[in-house]
Amino acid sequence: MDLTVIWAFIIAFAVAMYVVMDGFDLGIGILFPFFRVGKERDQSMNAVAPVWDGNETWLVLGGGGLMAAFPLAYAIVLPALYAPIIAMLLGLIFRGVAFEFRWRDPGHRAFWDMSFFLGSLFATLAQGITLGALLQGIDVDGRAYGGGWWDWLTPFSILTGVALVIGYALLGSCWLIWKTEGEIHADARRFARLALPAMFVAIGLVSLATPFLENQYWRRWFEAPGLYVTVPMPLLVLGTTVLLWRSLRSDTDWHPFVYTLVLFLLSMIGLAISIWPDVIPGRVSIWDAAAPHSSQVFMLIGAGLLVPIILAYTAWSYWVFRGKVGEEGYHAHG
């Protein structure tokens, strides 16, 4: 049993869960200025109020797991990406503060609404830029970062940042289709119909650019066995996009959200094909960066206990707050 591979899958699972579960409430924040002041904005926040902070548990698990299981990668990646990571954390802080203070401080609600929007936007943009910077390669000098302060800022990283903003906006609008009724429900469908073509184009642009970043990407995409996945991938993305577009005109409100998750899943599979088995593409493999075996065993015991608990309370919270969000909502008597 290769514990290094197991830990790579644990961290990948945590990151995927974070993207899925925090993505839709960040998307709602990105769309926030386009909702009408008053009831629509209140309903959109109430649609995620019971679960948004629990969703970020997966970010902590992914970041903490990287530091503990792959300390060399953590020591190289953090100095390379300090600026976008700090921007992401500040955005998440501002969003979290604004989430509560807009209800507690109604006299300055316009300020907190703008903070909620900007925090969500910058956090998402920073996440996408971080991904793009990692994909395009990080200079490594021995066992340390060997690049400069601004190496993360390139046209490709900006492209991935904008693509993630579009993707989260689509995910957020589809969540609101599922969870709301009335005028905001109709607005969410309209936003989703605008965001879907943009996301399809963004996926295409990122996919076309990625193989030219590193020679290993080209080999893994266009040589066996990766070729067997990359050949049908465009058809799968196109088919899912068509199904999502059709579902936006149907009466089954949960279908658009599920199809959007499938689009994200397909994108993550493409990312995994590109990177595996490196933790820093083209520079450091998961085995080069791994912690000692004894440390991996010790941490795996803790993860084996905690991850099922996190999954259980997450599932329970979503079950308790299932169904449509009414006008009263979570904060009605706060």
C-alpha positions, 0 to 999 in steps of 0.5 A, spaced: 500 500 500 503 506 497 501 511 503 503 517 498 498 515 493 493 515 498 495 522 501 495 525 494 488 522 493 485 525 500 488 532 498 485 531 491 478 529 494 479 535 499 480 540 494 475 537 489 470 538 495 472 545 496 471 547 489 464 544 489 461 546 496 464 553 496 464 554 489 456 555 489 456 560 495 462 564 492 458 564 485 452 567 489 457 573 491 459 574 484 452 575 482 450 579 488 450 586 485 445 583 479 440 581 484 435 587 486 436 590 493 432 587 498 428 581 498 432 578 492 439 579 496 436 576 502 434 570 499 440 569 495 444 569 502 439 565 505 440 560 500 447 558 503 447 561 510 446 554 513 452 551 510 457 556 507 462 556 513 462 548 513 463 548 506 470 551 507 472 545 512 475 542 506 479 548 504 483 547 511 483 539 510 486 540 503 491 546 505 493 542 512 494 535 508 499 538 503 503 541 509 503 535 513 503 530 507 507 533 502 512 538 506 517 539 500 511 541 496 508 546 501 515 549 502 516 551 495 509 552 493 507 557 498 513 562 497 511 562 489 504 563 490 504 568 497 500 574 493 494 570 490 494 566 496 494 572 501 489 575 496 484 569 497 484 569 504 483 576 505 477 575 500 474 569 504 475 574 511 471 580 508 466 575 505 465 572 511 465 578 515 460 581 510 455 575 511 454 576 518 454 584 519 449 585 513 444 583 518 447 585 524 448 592 521 443 594 517 445 601 517 451 600 513 448 594 508 450 597 502 457 597 504 457 590 507 453 588 500 459 590 496 464 587 501 461 580 500 461 581 492 468 584 492 470 578 497 467 573 493 470 575 486 477 576 489 477 570 493 475 566 486 480 570 482 485 568 486 484 561 486 484 561 479 490 564 478 493 560 483 491 554 479 494 557 473 500 559 476 501 552 478 499 549 472 504 553 468 510 551 472 514 553 478 521 554 478 525 550 483 532 551 485 534 545 489 529 544 495 526 551 494 523 556 490 527 559 485 523 564 481 521 571 482 515 575 486 511 576 480 512 569 476 505 567 478 502 573 474 501 571 466 496 571 461 495 564 462 494 565 470 489 571 468 485 566 464 484 561 469 482 566 474 477 569 469 474 562 467 473 560 475 469 566 476 465 564 470 464 557 473 463 559 480 457 564 477 454 558 473 454 554 479 451 559 484 446 561 479 444 553 478 444 553 486 439 558 486 435 555 481 434 549 485 433 553 492 429 559 490 422 561 487 419 567 484 423 573 481 430 571 484 429 564 481 427 567 474 433 571 474 438 565 476 435 562 470 437 568 466 444 568 469 445 561 468 443 562 460 448 567 460 454 564 464 454 557 460 456 559 453 462 563 457 464 557 461 464 553 455 468 558 451 473 558 457 474 551 458 476 550 451 481 556 451 484 553 458 484 546 454 487 549 448 493 553 452 494 547 457 498 542 452 503 548 450 505 550 457 509 543 459 512 538 454 509 533 459 502 535 458 502 534 451 505 527 452 500 525 457 494 528 453 496 525 446 500 519 448 497 513 451 494 511 456 492 519 457 490 519 450 484 514 451 481 519 456 482 526 452 479 524 445 472 523 448 473 529 453 471 534 448 465 530 446 463 529 454 464 536 455 459 538 449 454 533 451 454 535 458 453 543 456 447 541 451 444 537 457 445 543 461 442 548 456 436 544 455 435 543 463 435 550 464 429 550 460 425 545 464 421 544 470 426 540 474 430 545 478 436 540 481 438 538 474 442 544 472 446 544 478 448 537 477 450 538 470 454 543 472 458 539 477 459 534 471 462 540 467 467 541 473 468 534 474 470 533 467 475 539 468 478 536 474 479 529 470 483 533 465 487 537 470 489 530 474 491 527 467 496 533 466 499 533 473 499 526 475 504 524 478 507 530 480 505 535 485 509 541 482 508 539 475 515 537 471 519 539 477 517 535 484 513 528 484 509 526 490 514 521 492 519 526 492 515 531 496 512 526 501 513 526 508 516 520 512 512 513 512 511 514 519 508 521 519 503 518 513 501 513 518 500 517 524 496 522 519 492 517 516 489 515 522 486 522 524 484 523 517 480 516 517 477 518 523 475 525 521 473 525 514 467 520 515 465 525 521 466 531 516 462 527 511 456 525 516 455 532 519 455 535 512 450 531 509 446 532 515 446 539 515 444 539 507 438 534 509 436 539 515 436 545 510 433 541 504 428 544 500 426 551 497 428 557 501 422 562 503 422 569 504 423 568 512 430 564 511 435 563 516 436 570 518 429 572 519 429 572 527 437 573 527 
